[in-house]
Amino acid sequence: MKLIVGLGNPGAQYSGTRHNAGFAVVDLLARRHNISVIKRDFQAVSGDGYIESQRVILARPMTYMNLSGEAVSAIARFYKLEPADIIVVLDDIALPVGRIRLRLKGSAGGQNGLANILQHLGTQEVPRIRLGVGSAKSGDMVGHVLSRFPKDDIPLMEEAYLRAAEAVEYAVTDSFENAMNRYNVTETPAIPPSEKPPRTPTGEPSK
């Protein structure tokens, strides 16, 4: 069994905010695999089902972000799951909007929900999928993560939710390590205008 945890804050006022990116991925997985995430226990809303032949639990902690570890550790104890059996999906202000990054272990990187999970589980070796939500302006961290995405960023995030959901599917049916190799792809940086080849009058790059 694998536990897939999406981080966020409960309540309609937080729906669609940057901090709720993890919730969005769990909801997408629930739709893709017809899993009802309606069971309320362990301070979470959860549902169990299958991704192909792998049994999974999808969960959204209802403790608010900073206390996410209370729900995750309670579920893990009840089902006798090891940290390696858990995948945490969360937002990351250190990544550009729409970028995803898979990691097998490491520090929380300033994300309080993940920090609380690592504290409750007593280890940093917890697989996680980070979704970039863009950096905050100086002194406006809380306002940034609790804000909604501007219109132009919504398509980028919808694509990121899909890729994160596919990464979860690959990780639970194959391995997290192979999912890292497949989905940790660095996008090709844009070429500065000064470095682009001159164009001919027909619009084709010159030879």
C-alpha positions, 0 to 999 in steps of 0.5 A: 500500500502507498499513501499519497498525501496532498498538502493544503489548507481546508476551507473554501477560502483557500481553494485554488490558492498556491498553498493548495497545489497538493490538494489539487493533485490528489483531487485529480488522481481521485478523478482519474482513478475513480477513488472517493476521497470522502472518509473523515478520520485521522484528521484528514479526508481520505479514500482508498483504491487502486492505481493499476494493481497498486493499492493506494490511499489518497489523503488531504490533511484537514489540520491546516498546513503547519500541522500536516504531520499529525494526520500523516503520522496517524495514517501511517501508524494505523496502516503500518506504513514506512516513510518510503511508502508515502509520497507527499505532494506540495507547493514550492516557492523556490521553483518557477510556476509550473515546474515539478521536482521529485526528491526521495529525501532531504530537508523541508526547504522552508515548507512548513507542512513538509517540515511537520511531516518530517518531524512527526515521522522522525526522518527526512527520507520521505519521497516528495513531489514539489510543484513550483508556484513562483517566488514571493516578493520580499516580506510577503510570503504568507500573502503569496502562498495564500493567493490565487494564480493570475490568469496567465499562470493557470494553464501552466499549473493545470499542466503541472498538476497533470504531470505531478499526477502522472509522476505519482502513477509512475512512482507507485506502479514502477519506482520512485527512482525511475519516476525521478529519472522520467519527470525531473526534466529541466526545461530548455531555457529561452534563448535571449533575443541577442543570441538568436540567429538573424532571420531572413525576410521570409521569416526563416533563420539565416544559414 
